[in-house]
Amino acid sequence: MSTKFDYKAVDAIIDAHDGSARAIISILQEIQEHYHYLPREVFPYLSNKLGISEAKAYSVATFYENFSLEPKGKFVIKICDGTACHVRRSIPILEKLRGELGLSESKKTTDDQNFTLETVSCLGACGLAPVITVNDKVYPAMTPEKASELLKTLKEEI
């Protein structure tokens, strides 16, 4: 079942930046904010609308780690596995959440697109370790049990 991609949101974002190729990073950020990732369909479209090569738009999107070419969930949970968090047992938190969400190292987003689970090298909150974030909100001193309770709360918001 194929559906035609709706470019209305992309057009509005491009128009808000006066169609300037110099605003490619901001345009990509806003597209990702709208769709929760960068759909592959936008690259040829941006190429045409901004007068840049498709490779240029794609290279910007793949250069910066913050951009995602894969769909992400409504709730993006990041588990820190930097030194302080790792030593304070972040891995059992990751394993607990993976188990409850049916995710793995290779499968990071739930089928219903509600949750994405990622590990990051550092969240910059070492004194609060172990730390997770949910949509950039910091949750300090986590345990597997606290993470499970947080997950239950998030599920109630869906």
VOBA-1610 file (N, C-alpha, C; in pm, whole numbers, padded with zeros to 5 digits, always signed):
BEGIN
Met+00085-00118+00000Met+00000+00000+00000Met+00089+00124+00000Ser+00089+00194-00109Ser+00173+00312-00122Ser+00088+00438-00111Thr+00140+00533-00035Thr+00071+00661-00023Thr+00161+00770-00076Lys+00099+00869-00136Lys+00176+00980-00190Lys+00219+01071-00076Phe+00345+01113-00079Phe+00399+01198+00026Phe+00339+01338+00015Asp+00296+01393+00127Asp+00237+01527+00132Asp+00347+01628+00163Tyr+00375+01716+00069Tyr+00484+01812+00083Tyr+00441+01947+00141Lys+00316+01960+00186Lys+00268+02089+00237Lys+00353+02141+00352Ala+00384+02056+00448Ala+00465+02098+00562Ala+00606+02138+00517Val+00662+02062+00423Val+00796+02092+00372Val+00794+02227+00301Asp+00691+02250+00220Asp+00679+02379+00151Asp+00671+02495+00249Ala+00594+02479+00356Ala+00580+02586+00455Ala+00714+02615+00523Ile+00790+02509+00551Ile+00921+02527+00613Ile+01017+02597+00518Ile+01018+02554+00393Ile+01105+02618+00293Ile+01067+02765+00277Asp+00937+02792+00268Asp+00890+02930+00253Asp+00928+03017+00372Ala+00925+02960+00492Ala+00962+03035+00612Ala+01109+03076+00609His+01187+03009+00528His+01330+03041+00514His+01359+03104+00377Asp+01254+03157+00315Asp+01265+03225+00185Asp+01331+03139+00079Gly+01319+03008+00091Gly+01375+02919-00010Gly+01526+02927-00022Ser+01592+02969+00084Ser+01736+02990+00081Ser+01812+02861+00107Ala+01899+02825+00016Ala+01983+02707+00033Ala+02077+02723+00153Arg+02108+02846+00189Arg+02195+02869+00304Arg+02129+02826+00435Ala+01998+02810+00434Ala+01925+02770+00554Ala+01902+02619+00560Ile+01980+02542+00485Ile+01957+02398+00474Ile+01954+02328+00611Ile+02042+02365+00701Ile+02044+02299+00833Ile+01915+02329+00908Ser+01874+02454+00910Ser+01750+02491+00979Ser+01629+02424+00913Ile+01630+02419+00783Ile+01519+02355+00711Ile+01512+02207+00747Leu+01627+02140+00745Leu+01629+01997+00781Leu+01586+01976+00927Gln+01628+02065+01017Gln+01588+02052+01158Gln+01437+02063+01172Glu+01378+02157+01103Glu+01233+02177+01113Glu+01156+02063+01047Ile+01208+02011+00937Ile+01144+01895+00874Ile+01149+01777+00970Gln+01265+01755+01032Gln+01277+01645+01127Gln+01185+01666+01247Glu+01174+01788+01293Glu+01085+01816+01406Glu+00940+01781+01370His+00902+01811+01247His+00765+01784+01202His+00738+01634+01187Tyr+00830+01563+01120Tyr+00808+01421+01088Tyr+00872+01325+01189His+00954+01376+01279His+01031+01297+01376His+01147+01223+01310Tyr+01174+01252+01186Tyr+01290+01201+01113Tyr+01292+01272+00978Leu+01392+01242+00896Leu+01400+01301+00762Leu+01360+01196+00660Pro+01237+01205+00610Pro+01194+01108+00508Pro+01280+01119+00382Arg+01310+01006+00323Arg+01395+01005+00203Arg+01335+01087+00088Glu+01202+01098+00086Glu+01136+01173-00021Glu+01173+01321-00023Val+01218+01374+00091Val+01245+01517+00095Val+01373+01557+00024Phe+01467+01466+00006Phe+01596+01504-00052Phe+01587+01548-00198Pro+01522+01471-00286Pro+01509+01522-00423Pro+01421+01648-00428Tyr+01324+01655-00340Tyr+01234+01770-00336Tyr+01311+01896-00294Leu+01392+01883-00189Leu+01474+01997-00144Leu+01574+02038-00252Ser+01630+01940-00320Ser+01723+01969-00428Ser+01659+02060-00532Asn+01540+02025-00573Asn+01467+02103-00673Asn+01428+02241-00619Lys+01374+02246-00498Lys+01323+02371-00441Lys+01434+02469-00402Leu+01548+02417-00355Leu+01655+02504-00306Leu+01766+02526-00409Gly+01759+02452-00519Gly+01861+02468-00622Gly+01997+02414-00580Ile+01995+02306-00503Ile+02119+02240-00462Ile+02112+02095-00506Ser+02226+02028-00506Ser+02223+01887-00545Ser+02160+01805-00433Glu+02100+01695-00473Glu+02043+01603-00376Glu+02153+01551-00283Ala+02271+01529-00340Ala+02385+01482-00261Ala+02423+01583-00153Lys+02414+01711-00184Lys+02447+01815-00086Lys+02350+01809+00032Ala+02221+01802+00004Ala+02121+01795+00112Ala+02141+01668+00194Tyr+02165+01557+00127Tyr+02185+01430+00195Tyr+02313+01431+00278Ser+02419+01492+00225Ser+02546+01495+00298Ser+02535+01578+00426Val+02457+01685+00424Val+02435+01763+00546Val+02359+01678+00648Ala+02256+01607+00602Ala+02174+01525+00691Ala+02252+01409+00752Thr+02347+01355+00679Thr+02423+01242+00731Thr+02548+01284+00807Phe+02591+01408+00789Phe+02710+01457+00861Phe+02679+01480+01008Tyr+02565+01540+01036Tyr+02529+01575+01174Tyr+02454+01459+01240Glu+02506+01416+01355Glu+02449+01301+01425Glu+02306+01324+01473Asn+02268+01450+01489Asn+02134+01482+01539Asn+02023+01448+01438Phe+02059+01440+01311Phe+01959+01407+01211Phe+01938+01256+01203Ser+01815+01217+01177Ser+01782+01075+01165Ser+01710+01048+01035Leu+01754+00945+00965Leu+01687+00903+00842Leu+01587+00791+00869Glu+01579+00750+00994Glu+01485+00646+01036Glu+01376+00708+01121Pro+01252+00662+01107Pro+01143+00716+01189Pro+01170+00696+01338Lys+01133+00795+01416Lys+01147+00788+01561Lys+01010+00795+01625Gly+01004+00746+01746Gly+00878+00743+01818Gly+00838+00877+01876Lys+00716+00881+01925Lys+00664+00999+01994Lys+00753+01033+02113Phe+00798+00930+02184Phe+00888+00947+02298Phe+01024+00890+02260Val+01125+00976+02260Val+01262+00932+02232Val+01335+00925+02366Ile+01367+00804+02406Ile+01434+00779+02533Ile+01582+00756+02503Lys+01667+00838+02564Lys+01812+00823+02548Lys+01871+00779+02681Ile+01945+00671+02676Ile+02012+00620+02794Ile+02160+00649+02782Cys+02213+00719+02880Cys+02355+00753+02879Cys+02436+00629+02913Asp+02540+00606+02835Asp+02634+00497+02866Asp+02777+00551+02871Gly+02788+00678+02910Gly+02921+00735+02935Gly+02980+00669+03058Thr+03103+00702+03088Thr+03174+00636+03197Thr+03098+00641+03330Ala+03056+00760+03372Ala+02989+00772+03503Ala+02859+00692+03505Cys+02780+00701+03400Cys+02653+00628+03396Cys+02677+00477+03387His+02774+00438+03305His+02803+00296+03289His+02846+00234+03423Val+02935+00303+03493Val+02984+00253+03622Val+02870+00245+03723Arg+02774+00336+03710Arg+02659+00337+03802Arg+02542+00255+03748Arg+02571+00168+03654Arg+02480+00064+03607Arg+02366+00113+03516Ser+02403+00176+03406Ser+02303+00217+03307Ser+02257+00100+03220Ile+02341-00001+03203Ile+02307-00113+03115Ile+02185-00192+03165Pro+02172-00220+03295Pro+02049-00287+03339Pro+01922-00205+03311Ile+01935-00073+03310Ile+01821+00014+03276Ile+01785-00006+03128Leu+01887-00005+03044Leu+01868-00027+02901Leu+01803-00163+02877Glu+01854-00265+02941Glu+01799-00400+02922Glu+01654-00410+02968Lys+01623-00345+03079Lys+01486-00346+03132Lys+01391-00280+03031Leu+01428-00162+02981Leu+01341-00091+02886Leu+01330-00167+02754Arg+01439-00222+02706Arg+01433-00303+02583Arg+01335-00418+02601Gly+01345-00485+02715Gly+01256-00598+02741Gly+01110-00556+02745Glu+01080-00446+02812Glu+00941-00402+02825Glu+00884-00347+02695Leu+00972-00295+02609Leu+00925-00238+02482Leu+00939-00334+02365Gly+01002-00448+02387Gly+01023-00543+02279Gly+01124-00493+02177Leu+01225-00423+02224Leu+01327-00367+02136Leu+01459-00439+02156Ser+01554-00410+02067Ser+01686-00472+02074Ser+01789-00372+02025Glu+01914-00415+02019Glu+02018-00327+01969Glu+01991-00284+01825Ser+01933-00374+01746Ser+01906-00343+01605Ser+01767-00281+01584Lys+01673-00310+01671Lys+01538-00253+01659Lys+01522-00149+01769Lys+01521-00022+01729Lys+01523+00087+01826Lys+01388+00154+01845Thr+01293+00131+01755Thr+01161+00197+01763Thr+01051+00092+01765Thr+00952+00115+01850Thr+00839+00021+01859Thr+00756+00028+01731Asp+00688-00081+01701Asp+00608-00089+01579Asp+00499+00017+01574Asp+00447+00057+01690Asp+00342+00159+01693Asp+00397+00302+01686Gln+00528+00315+01673Gln+00595+00445+01662Gln+00578+00532+01788Asn+00553+00469+01901Asn+00539+00547+02025Asn+00671+00566+02099Phe+00764+00470+02088Phe+00888+00478+02164Phe+01009+00447+02077Thr+01113+00528+02096Thr+01244+00501+02039Thr+01341+00497+02156Leu+01426+00396+02159Leu+01523+00377+02266Leu+01663+00382+02207Glu+01743+00477+02255Glu+01879+00495+02203Glu+01978+00502+02318Thr+02101+00462+02291Thr+02208+00487+02385Thr+02292+00602+02332Val+02346+00681+02422Val+02432+00792+02384Val+02559+00786+02467Ser+02665+00845+02416Ser+02794+00840+02483Ser+02798+00925+02609Cys+02728+01038+02608Cys+02726+01125+02725Cys+02612+01224+02714Leu+02541+01244+02823Leu+02435+01345+02827Leu+02479+01469+02904Gly+02602+01467+02954Gly+02656+01585+03023Gly+02599+01607+03161Ala+02551+01502+03224Ala+02495+01513+03358Ala+02556+01405+03448Cys+02688+01396+03445Cys+02759+01288+03513Cys+02732+01284+03663Gly+02713+01399+03725Gly+02686+01403+03868Gly+02551+01346+03905Leu+02464+01327+03806Leu+02330+01275+03829Leu+02316+01129+03786Ala+02427+01067+03753Ala+02429+00933+03694Ala+02364+00828+03782Pro+02305+00726+03719Pro+02279+00713+03576Pro+02160+00797+03531Val+02171+00849+03411Val+02074+00945+03359Val+02010+00893+03231Ile+01881+00922+03217Ile+01815+00904+03088Ile+01743+01035+03056Thr+01712+01053+02929Thr+01626+01165+02890Thr+01508+01108+02812Val+01397+01178+02823Val+01280+01149+02742Val+01246+01279+02673Asn+01260+01280+02540Asn+01238+01403+02462Asn+01314+01519+02524Asp+01438+01494+02561Asp+01533+01592+02615Asp+01506+01636+02759Lys+01407+01579+02826Lys+01387+01605+02969Lys+01472+01505+03047Val+01552+01556+03140Val+01647+01473+03214Val+01581+01404+03333Tyr+01610+01275+03347Tyr+01565+01195+03462Tyr+01690+01139+03529Pro+01726+01192+03647Pro+01851+01152+03714Pro+01835+01030+03803Ala+01950+00975+03842Ala+01958+00866+03940Ala+01859+00754+03910Met+01859+00710+03786Met+01764+00607+03744Met+01808+00469+03791Thr+01708+00385+03803Thr+01727+00243+03829Thr+01635+00171+03731Pro+01652+00042+03711Pro+01559-00029+03623Pro+01414-00014+03670Glu+01392-00016+03801Glu+01256-00004+03854Glu+01198+00135+03827Lys+01279+00240+03849Lys+01232+00377+03822Lys+01203+00395+03673Ala+01287+00337+03589Ala+01267+00347+03445Ala+01137+00278+03404Ser+01109+00165+03464Ser+00985+00093+03436Ser+00863+00175+03476Glu+00869+00239+03591Glu+00760+00325+03636Glu+00742+00445+03543Leu+00853+00504+03500Leu+00847+00616+03406Leu+00782+00571+03276Leu+00816+00454+03229Leu+00758+00400+03106Leu+00607+00383+03120Lys+00561+00335+03234Lys+00417+00321+03258Lys+00349+00458+03251Thr+00411+00559+03309Thr+00356+00696+03305Thr+00348+00747+03161Leu+00452+00722+03083Leu+00455+00767+02943Leu+00346+00696+02862Lys+00326+00567+02888Lys+00224+00492+02816Lys+00084+00547+02843Glu+00065+00601+02962Glu-00065+00660+02996Glu-00091+00790+02917Glu+00016+00854+02870Glu+00004+00979+02794Glu-00029+00956+02647Ile-00021+00831+02603Ile-00043+00802+02461Ile-00192+00807+02430
//
